Amino acid sequence: MKAVVKVGTSSVTTPRGDLADAALTRLADQVQTARRAGHQVVLVCSGAIAAGLPALGLDRRPNDVATLQAIAAVGQPRLLARVAALLDDRGLVAGQVLLTPHDFGQRAQYLHARHTLARLLELGVVPVVNENDTVADDEIRYGDNDRLAALVSHLVGADLLVLLTDTHGLFTADPRLDDGASLIEEIVEVDAALEAVAGGVGTERGSGGMASKLAAAKIAAWSGVRAVIAAADTPNVVVDAIDGHPTGTLVRPRPTRLSSRKLWIAFALGAAGRVVVDAGARRALADDHRSLLPAGVRAVHGSFQPDDAVEVVTDDGVAFAKGLVRYDSRTLTRVAGQRTADLPDGAPHEVIHRDDLVVLT
């Protein structure tokens, strides 16, 4: 089996921000056990910024991007050095892989990253993946490693994504606030109700939270990858997840998976704008698997160019699809609502071709 294991900042650092050696040791032990059983493991390890704070004498995560990037530059080698040393003690070789949104947003880079990770696994290396926080400023401010881990699970063709956190999984309510909250042991489909339950950001040291983990599990499900959200301090949690033993919250993969290209469109590319469509166009896209034509467009929001990714939304603002647009935003605004026969000469007949469209509901 091929497993991607993501461990969050709060699970590998102390409240002060120092690396939690006991937690990292426990993780290394489980990677060793999994490897001895013949499994391949990719680690996605958060904590670079948190690990850099005490090294620079800082006790609180700042808000400005330049300082965050500087802290990440200090913390990343400390984090990797400790993980690599622990794996080395167990006869395993670690290989650092730093990724940015560009590596998923550009098809050539995406394929290059996939080939590199595949080769590392063939060589018996344990890839240790993190965002390249020293240059990925948008990701420092808005992103987290949960989404990265889900994309990596598709990138390497994983069978399992394990999202380790400081809670035992997804609960029916926030267990910190509601004593009656109970663990949701299995999820067949991630829907709006579950996303509402997941809530927001978890801890000050980390950028994610249960919402980001559920979103990552949803990406994995669309990739055909089984996902488990569980507590990092649960004994043998990684091995149990690999062996299929109940632990945490299991998110089952969808019966039909997206192709590599459509997953890239749906989840790896950021949306540059939104296209509002009428009810007829929604039915044509969602039910009949047809292309989006200018006649079905009601409004255009944002500034985008041909081949940018855009969300397709209904009048109430609910996004139900995403695709690569063939018009720039200004031209599309001018031709919105026009029938094909009335389009200017040379104008594309499709706003989004069905081959470039992913329906997400």
N, C-alpha and C positions, 0 to 999 in steps of 0.2 A: 504494500500500500504506500501511496505517496501522500504525506500530510503536511499542511502548512499550519504552523503553530504561532499564533500571535500573542504576545504578552505585553500588557499595558504598563504605562509608567508607574502607576500606583502599586503595581504588583512586583516591581523590581527595584523600587527605591524606598527609603525611609521617609517619614513625614518631613524631615529636614531636607531631603533631596539626595542624600548619599545613597550609593548603590547598596541594596540589601543583599549581602553575600549569601545568606541562607536561602533566599528565594532563588537566586541565580544557580546556586549549587543544586537545589532540588530540581530545577529545570534541566540542568545538564545531566543529572542522573537519569531523568526520564527520556531524554534524547538518546542517551547511551543504550537504555533498555530497548527502545524502539528500533534502534539501528541493529542491535544484536538479534532482534527478531526478524530482520530482513526488510524493515521499512525504510523508506527515504523520508527525510524531514527537512523542511525549510523553516527557519525561524524568522519571524518578523518581530523585531525587538524595539519597543519604544524606550524612551528615557534619556536621550542625548541632551536635551535642554535641561531636564531635571538634574542629571548628573553633573552638568557644567556649572550649576548655580553655586554649590559650596566651594568648588575649586576657585571661583572668582570672588568668594566672600559675600555672595548675595544670598539672601534668605527668602526672596519673593520673586516670582516670575514677572518680569517687566512687560510692558505692552508694546514698546516700539520694535519694529521689525529688525532694524540694524543690530540692536543689542541682542535680540533673540538669536539672530544668525551667528553672532559672535559667541554666545553661550553654547550654541549647538556645536560650533567648531571646536570648542574646548571639551565638551562633554562626549562627543561621538567617539573619539579615540579611547577615552577612558572606559566607556561602555563596551566597545568591541574588544579591547584588550582583556577585560575581565572575562567576558564570555568565551573568547578564544582560549584563554589560559585554562578555564574550567573544562572545556571540551578537549583540549590537548592532554590534560591529565587523564582523560578517559579514552585516549587513543583515537580521538576524532580531530579532523582538520576543519577549521572554520574559514569561510570565505566571505568577505564583506561585499555587499551589493547595495549601492545607494541609488535610489530612483527618484525621479521628479515627475510631475504631471506631464511634462513633455515626452517622457518615455512611453506614456500610454496614449498621448494625443497625436503623436506622429506614427503612422503605420510602420515606417522603416525602423524607427527606434523600438517600437513594440516587438517586432519580430527579432531584432537584434538582442533585446533583453531576454526574450524567450529562449533563443539559442544559447546564450551565455549561461542562463540558469540550468538549462538541460545538460549542458556539458559539465558544469560543476557537479551536478548530481551523478552523472556517469562516472566521474572521477572519485566519487565517494566523499565529496566535500559536503559539509553542512552549511548551506548559504545562510548568512545572517543579513537580513534585509531591513533597511530603514529608509525613510524619506531623506533626501539630501537637503536637510533643513538649512544648510548654509547658503543655498541659492533659491530654494523653493519658497519664496516669501508668502505667496497666497496660501500654501499648504500650512505654514506656521500659523497664520492668522485664522484660517477657516477649516483646515483639514485635520485628519487624524490617520493613524496607521491601521485602523479597522478596515476602512475602504481599500487602502493599499493592500492589505493582506488578502481581501476577497479577490481583488484583481490579480494578485500574484497566484492565488489558487487556480484561477483559470489559466494564467500564463504558463504554469508548469504542468497543467493537466492533473491537478490533485484529485484525490478521492475524498479528502476530508479537510475541513478548515476548523481548527480549534481556536476559539477566541477566549483567552484567559483574562479574568478580571478579578475585582475584589468582592464580588457577590456570587452567589451560587447559580445564577442564571437569570432568566426573565421571570418576574413575579407579576401577579395580578394587580399589584399596586406597589408603590415604593415601600420596601420593607423598613426603611429608616423612619418612615412617618406613619405606617399603618401596621399594627401588630397582627392584623388578620390577613395580611398578604400571603399568598401561597405560590409556590414555584410552579411555573408552567413547564411541564416535562417534555412536551412534544408539540411542535408547530408544523402543520401541513402546508399552510399558505400564509404568508405575511400580508396582512391587510391593514387598512387604515385604523381599525380598532386596536390592533396590537401595537401599531406605531404610536398611537396616543398613549397607551399604557407605558411604553418605553421611556417617555419623558425626555429630559434634556441632559446637559452635561453632568458628569459624575463628580469629579474631584478637582481641586485647584491645581494639582500637579499635572494632571492629564488634560488632553484636549477633547477626549471622547466622552463616553457615557453609554448607558444602555441603548439609547436611540441610535448611536453610531454603530454599535455592535449588531443590532437588529437589522439596520440598513446593510451592513456587510454580509450578514447571513442571507439576506434577500438576494444580493448579488450572487453569492455562492449558489443559492438555490436555482437561479436562472442559468447558472453555469453547469448545472447537473452535479454539484458538489454538496455532499452532506456537511452540515455545520453544527458545531456544538459550542454553546456559550456556557462557561463554567468557571468556578473559583480557582485561581491559581494555586491556592494553598491546600486544595483537596488532595489527599495522598493518591499518587498514581493516576492523576486526572488525565494526563496525555495518553498513557498506555491504555487506560480504560476506554477513552474515546476511540482510539484506534481499534481496539478489540470489540467495539460495539456494546460495551457494558453501559447501563444507564448512568449518566452523570450530567448534572446541569440541565440545560434546555437544548433539546435536539430540534434542529430545523431541517426538515426533509427536503431533498432536492425535487425540483419539478420533474414531472414525467417526460416532458420534452424540453430540451435545452437549446439555448440560443447558439448560433454559430459563432465562431471566434470573431468574425467581423461585426456581427450585430451586437455582440456583447461589448465590443469596443465602442460602437456607436452609443449604446445605451448607457454605459456606466463609466467608460474611461474618458470620454470627451465631455468637457464642460459645455453647457448650453449658452450660446451667444445671444439668444433672443427667444421670443415666443410667437407662435402663429395661432390665432384664434380661428376656429373653424365652425361651420354650422352643423346642425344635427345630421343632415344628409351626408356630409363629408365624414363625420365621425363614424356613421354606420358603414360607409364605403371602406374606410380604413380598418376599423376594428372587426367588422363582421365579414366583409367580402375580400379583405386583403388586397385592396386596390391602391393605386397611387393617389397622392393629394394633387388636385388640380386647382388652378387659380380661382375657378368658379366657386369653390367651397370655402375660400378664405374670407373671413369677415374683418379681421384687423391684424396689424403687425406691431409687435413691441420689441424694442431693442435695435441695436445696430449690428448687422452681420453681412458677411460676404458669401458668395457661392461656395459651397462645400463646407460651410460652418455647420455645426450641430445646433438644432433648435428644438424646443419643446412644442408639441402640438397640444393645444388646450381647448376646452369647451368654453361657452359663454360665461360660465361661472368660475372660470380660472383654474379648473382642475386639469392637470396634465395627464394625458392618457397614452401619449406616444412621443417618440423622439426620432429625429432623422436628420440626414444631411440635405440641406436646402440647395436648390439650383439657382435661386435668385439672390441678389443683394436686397437688403431691407427696403431701400428707397424704391427700387423698381417693383418689388412685390407689392408695396403699398399702392402704387399706381395701377397695377393690373388686378388687384384683389377684386373678386366677384365677377370677373370677365369670363365669358365662355371661350372655349378653345378657338373657335372660328374668329373671334374678335381680337385675339392677341396680336401684338405687333409682329411684323415679319422677323423671323429668327429667334423669337422668344421661346424658351423651353415650354413644352406642353405640360410638364409636371413641375409642381413646386417641390415635391419630394417623391422620388420614384419608390415604388414598393420594395425594391431591393435595398434601398437605403433607409428604410423605415422600420422601427421596432415599436410594436404595440405592447404597452407595459401593464395593461389591466385586462 
